[in-house]
Amino acid sequence: MRLYPGKRNYLALESSQTTDYPEWEEGQAAALAQPTTPPPDPHRRTAAPLTLQSVSIRSVLTLAMPAIGEQVLNAIIGLTDTVIAGHIRGTANTIAAATAAVGLMTYLQWFAGLMTAALGVGATAIVARSTGANRTRVANRVAGTCVSAAFLVGVVTAIAMFVLAHQVIALCGLTGQAAAFAQQYLRIMLITISLQTASQIGMAAIRGAGDTVNPMRIMFMVMVINGVASTAFTYGWLGAPAWGLPGDAFGTLLAFLTGGVCTSVILFTGRRKLHLQMRHLRVVPHVLRRVLKIGMPSWVEGVLLWAGQFLIVVFVINARTDPHGYTLAAHVSVLRIESISFLPGFGFGIAASSLVGQYLGAKKPAEARRAGHIAAWLALITMTILALPMVLCPRFMLDLIVHSPPVIQVGFWPMILAGVAQPGFALAIVFSGALKGAGETVLPMISTITGVLLVRLGVLALLLLVIWPHHSLVKNLTAVWIAVVVDLNYRAVFNYLAYRHSRWQHTRV
């Protein structure tokens, strides 16, 4: 039998058949049991762990390329939904209303994901450190606790959003056809939120264990199903009913349901890294507290970033003077195009986070530091190249997304500014990810708080209240993106300076 350690007493006994320990802390886990490794298979070749090698461009790309693939696939999913909305049958006003509705859903989906962001960051950091130290029991227990907690939080979030759907849509100023589209889309989207949040946390744990290939495979499957099903149910192709915009939402629902099931299969059938069993899904309070201790600063960071963006939508982008939703439709179109650039950057950020955590777990801080720098340079080069079409041919890029001349006119200058922002965004993403991989989540949080609340909103207020007091749709959205450029470059400098210091190398998780 075995003992479950509590604060000062032993709470339960279990059969000697169980082999994982819900540890009070990682050090205690090492004392309770030796790290377990599967017996070697003489007929199978296995690569040496990354932490036994010196970090290099190749080792960064080994983790980054699947993560970049996953992020690009994720961008294509959102891009597909927006393109379908931007090309539904109807007038230019109908197209703008549908695109604005899908844009609002983007913010609400972002909010739903944020509710479990603390679990994702904490799980990634602890699983990465545990994997680097070859402590698979710790990794399994943390992953199982986080997946279960994410599912429960997702259920509560879905219920709250269902009850408050009408109020949220009205707050954003959507009226008439745009509001009706948003209501239809939201009701369908809420069905999958709990499984989607659990899937996101499960994939975060898988990445922390150094496996970025399987999450990419899952996202590829989700992308294909979303593209086929959403198109079919929107336009009535392949014998499916033509539901219009609700068909777009229904296709996305089917895709994410499939993704959640596939993530569960990988977690429960893993052989060399994470391998959950049903007992791991019990939420262990002290494990959850340990995860949240690391992840809460990132949660606060994400919520404040979302709040700053959402306030801009409420008070600037979707003002009552824009009843057709041209500004929100243009803003969302620019964001979707920009995502093709910055989501690969997040792929390098994921690689930096995983490598930094694993090298610190292997007691190699110099290699951890070098991994962050290599990932930053690769992200900078990649995102700068991908930003060039945004700067050089903005109208053409926008027309690919939404076939509405008024929307393209409003989004012209914001599209150029989005391209200008990408180099700074690359550095901000990777150095933030590297710090979080080390368990240092407070400094990235401070960076985001000051960047969004002071820099972004401050610059926006200066432009709209002092420099451009006479507002128009074009000036409002252009001012928003000028503020975004200043904010992202500020955060790039802040996170780089934080990474230069060695404090994060000694952070305990």
Summary of the structure (lengths in Angstrom):
residues: 509
radius of gyration: 23.0
end to end distance: 28.4
largest distance: 74.7
contacts: 1944
relative contact order: 0.13
helix: 78%
strand: 2%
